[in-house]
Amino acid sequence: MNLSTAIKPETTINHTKTESFKISENIATQIPKTINIRWWWKHHSWAAYELVNGIKVMSDRQMALIVGQSKGNVKNFVQSNNLQVIPVQIPSKVIIKGHTLPTVATYLHQLLKEDKLEQHPLSLSRNEWKELIKALTNNDVQNREPLVPNPRFFSRNYQVVSAKPIQIKLDNNMTLEILAMPSGEYRIGYDEGLNCIQCNPNWLLEDSPKKAKTLAQLKLSPSPVKCLIPASDGIKQIYTLSCDDWLSIWEYFANKGNRRATAILKACAKESISFRVAKLLSSR
């Protein structure tokens, strides 16, 4: 079940363009950019944005959808409790006020305390709501630790290299973060490659013999590369696969009816990832 579609808000939520606010040009250059991602808890997921340092934020509307409230309720709660707001630039270039996942957890905790989640369409038990709140609260800390891909298939003897992140545009308003290595090779992080097709990133992390067999059938390389990416709060560590490996993975999901995977494959057939990166760099 997709969490963002499962919730019916108590009051009508306006599904128009994400609210933005004006900001001076000098300040705008310091606003961190984000990418589109989906945040997962068990088999539920919802849309969010991710900063380069791994911190995830949600817009007023995204936060309203997860808690089943109106955007007005969200704004009033955040303002009245002086909760953290982070100005960020989303992929459409719009500047929004982002709410961190711990802020979402604080709101959920208050609604749970006031017994306003009992009639929630998710029908979670009180203990399950507490689990979700804990997951939201701890996410930013956990996200900064590198998660190891399925050890039943991938080797622990991996390379560790520095890399430069590059954002490229695909068709249908999709973006993809490519990591450029000193050798000239381009790679893609395990979470980025799965988030872009709205697939649970845990698909590559599960310690599962069955999943290891699937990965072997796709003829992926068993030797991932861990890339070190400069971030505002230190170094971000990302396990990556080659672009060819990702083409195999996207084809696997496209054959299962994943439309975003099909769209990415078509975009790559029109212009390869390496060509798109080269074209971007030459235009700078």
C-alpha positions in Angstrom: 0.0 0.0 0.0 1.3 3.5 -0.9 0.9 5.7 2.2 0.4 8.9 0.2 -2.6 7.5 -1.6 -4.0 5.6 1.4 -4.8 8.7 3.5 -8.0 10.7 3.2 -7.4 14.0 4.9 -9.9 15.4 7.3 -10.3 18.5 5.3 -9.7 19.0 1.6 -6.0 19.4 0.6 -5.3 21.7 -2.3 -3.3 19.6 -4.8 -2.0 22.7 -6.7 1.7 23.6 -7.2 3.8 23.3 -4.1 3.8 26.6 -2.2 6.9 28.7 -2.7 8.1 31.9 -1.2 10.3 34.8 -2.5 13.9 35.0 -1.5 16.7 37.3 -2.5 19.2 36.2 -5.2 22.2 36.3 -2.8 20.4 34.1 -0.3 19.0 31.8 -3.0 22.5 30.8 -4.0 23.0 29.3 -0.5 19.8 27.4 -0.4 20.5 23.6 -0.5 19.2 21.7 -3.5 17.2 18.5 -3.1 16.2 15.4 -5.1 12.9 13.6 -5.2 12.8 10.5 -3.1 10.3 8.2 -1.3 10.6 7.5 2.4 9.7 4.0 3.4 8.4 2.4 6.6 7.6 -1.3 6.3 5.4 -1.5 3.1 4.2 2.1 3.2 5.9 5.0 1.5 5.4 8.7 0.8 7.1 11.4 -1.2 9.8 13.6 0.3 12.9 15.5 -0.7 16.5 14.7 0.2 19.4 17.1 0.7 23.0 16.2 -0.4 23.9 15.4 3.2 21.1 12.8 3.4 18.6 14.7 5.5 15.1 14.3 4.3 12.4 17.0 4.4 8.8 17.3 3.4 6.7 20.2 2.1 3.6 21.4 3.9 1.5 19.3 1.5 3.6 16.1 1.8 3.5 16.4 5.6 -0.3 17.0 5.5 -0.8 13.9 3.5 1.1 11.6 5.9 -0.8 12.8 8.9 -4.2 13.2 7.2 -4.6 16.8 8.1 -4.8 20.1 6.1 -1.8 22.2 5.2 -3.2 24.9 7.4 -3.2 22.6 10.4 0.4 21.7 9.6 1.5 25.3 9.3 -0.2 26.3 12.5 1.4 23.4 14.5 4.9 24.1 13.1 4.7 27.8 13.8 3.1 27.5 17.3 5.7 25.1 18.4 8.7 26.9 16.8 9.7 23.7 15.0 12.6 23.6 12.6 12.0 24.8 9.0 14.7 24.4 6.3 14.5 26.5 3.1 15.4 24.1 0.3 15.3 24.1 -3.5 13.3 21.3 -5.0 14.1 19.8 -8.4 11.6 22.1 -10.1 13.8 25.0 -8.9 11.1 26.3 -6.5 12.2 27.3 -3.0 10.0 25.8 -0.3 10.0 25.5 3.5 11.0 22.0 4.3 10.1 20.1 7.4 12.5 17.4 8.7 11.2 13.9 9.4 11.7 14.4 13.2 9.3 17.4 12.8 6.7 15.1 11.2 7.3 12.7 14.1 6.6 15.5 16.6 3.3 16.2 14.9 2.3 12.6 14.8 3.1 12.2 18.5 0.9 15.1 19.3 -2.0 13.7 17.2 -1.5 10.3 18.8 -1.6 11.9 22.3 -4.9 13.7 21.4 -6.3 10.4 20.1 -6.7 11.9 16.6 -5.2 8.9 14.8 -7.7 6.2 15.9 -9.8 6.7 12.8 -6.8 7.1 10.5 -7.3 5.1 7.2 -4.0 3.2 7.9 -5.7 1.5 10.8 -2.4 1.2 12.7 -2.4 0.1 16.3 -1.1 2.5 19.0 2.1 0.6 19.2 2.6 0.7 15.4 2.1 4.5 15.4 4.8 4.6 18.1 7.1 2.5 15.8 6.5 4.9 12.9 7.2 7.9 15.1 10.4 6.3 16.3 11.4 5.5 12.7 10.8 9.1 11.6 12.7 10.5 14.6 15.8 8.3 14.0 15.9 8.4 10.3 18.4 11.3 9.9 20.8 9.6 12.2 20.5 6.2 10.5 20.7 7.7 7.0 24.2 9.0 7.6 25.5 5.4 8.2 26.3 3.4 5.0 24.0 0.5 4.6 25.6 -2.7 3.3 24.1 -4.3 0.2 22.9 -8.0 0.4 26.0 -9.8 1.8 24.8 -13.1 0.3 25.7 -11.7 -3.1 27.9 -8.7 -2.8 31.5 -8.9 -1.8 32.8 -7.2 1.3 36.0 -6.5 -0.5 34.9 -3.2 -2.1 36.8 -0.2 -3.3 36.5 3.1 -1.5 36.9 6.2 -3.7 36.1 9.9 -3.7 33.4 10.9 -6.2 31.7 14.0 -7.4 27.9 14.1 -7.6 26.4 15.4 -10.8 22.6 15.9 -11.4 21.4 15.1 -14.9 17.9 15.5 -16.4 16.1 12.7 -18.0 12.8 12.8 -19.9 9.4 13.3 -18.1 11.0 15.8 -15.6 13.0 13.0 -14.0 16.5 13.7 -12.5 19.2 11.3 -11.6 22.3 11.8 -9.5 25.4 10.4 -11.1 28.7 9.9 -9.2 31.8 10.7 -11.2 34.9 8.8 -10.1 38.5 10.0 -10.7 38.9 7.2 -13.2 36.2 8.7 -15.4 33.7 6.0 -14.6 30.1 7.0 -13.7 28.3 5.2 -11.0 24.9 5.4 -9.3 24.1 4.9 -5.6 21.9 2.0 -4.6 19.3 4.3 -3.0 19.3 6.8 -6.0 18.9 4.0 -8.5 15.9 2.6 -6.8 14.3 5.8 -5.5 14.2 7.2 -9.1 11.8 4.3 -10.1 9.9 4.7 -6.7 11.1 1.3 -5.5 12.0 0.5 -1.9 15.8 0.9 -1.6 15.9 -2.0 0.8 15.5 -4.2 -2.3 19.3 -4.3 -2.6 19.9 -4.5 1.2 17.8 -7.5 2.2 20.0 -10.4 3.5 18.0 -12.9 1.4 19.2 -16.0 -0.5 16.3 -15.7 -2.8 17.2 -12.1 -3.6 20.8 -13.0 -4.0 19.7 -15.6 -6.7 17.8 -12.8 -8.5 20.8 -10.5 -8.4 23.0 -13.3 -9.9 20.5 -13.9 -12.7 20.7 -10.2 -13.6 24.5 -10.8 -13.9 25.3 -7.8 -11.7 28.9 -7.2 -10.5 29.3 -8.7 -7.0 31.9 -5.9 -6.2 30.2 -2.7 -5.2 32.2 0.6 -4.9 31.7 2.8 -1.8 31.9 6.4 -2.9 32.8 9.3 -0.5 30.9 12.4 -1.2 31.7 15.9 0.3 28.7 17.1 2.4 28.1 20.2 4.5 28.4 18.2 7.7 31.2 15.9 6.7 31.5 13.0 4.3 28.6 11.0 2.9 29.2 7.3 2.2 27.3 5.7 -0.6 27.5 2.2 -2.0 27.2 2.3 -5.8 26.7 0.1 -8.8 27.9 0.6 -12.4 25.5 2.2 -14.9 25.3 -1.2 -16.8 24.2 -2.9 -13.6 21.5 -0.3 -13.2 20.3 -0.8 -16.7 19.8 -4.5 -15.9 18.0 -3.7 -12.6 15.7 -1.1 -14.3 15.0 -3.7 -17.1 14.0 -6.2 -14.4 11.5 -3.8 -12.9 10.3 -2.6 -16.3 9.4 -6.2 -17.1 7.3 -6.2 -13.9 5.3 -3.2 -15.0 7.2 -0.4 -13.4 6.5 2.6 -15.7 9.2 4.8 -14.3 11.8 2.1 -15.0 10.5 1.8 -18.5 10.7 5.6 -18.9 14.3 5.7 -17.7 15.3 2.9 -20.1 13.8 4.8 -23.0 15.6 7.9 -22.0 18.9 6.1 -21.8 18.3 4.5 -25.2 17.8 8.0 -26.6 20.9 9.4 -24.9 23.2 7.3 -22.7 24.0 8.4 -19.2 27.7 9.1 -20.1 26.6 11.2 -23.1 24.2 13.2 -20.9 26.9 13.9 -18.3 29.4 14.9 -21.0 26.9 17.3 -22.5 26.1 18.8 -19.2 29.8 19.3 -18.3 30.6 20.9 -21.7 27.8 23.4 -21.3 29.1 24.8 -18.0 
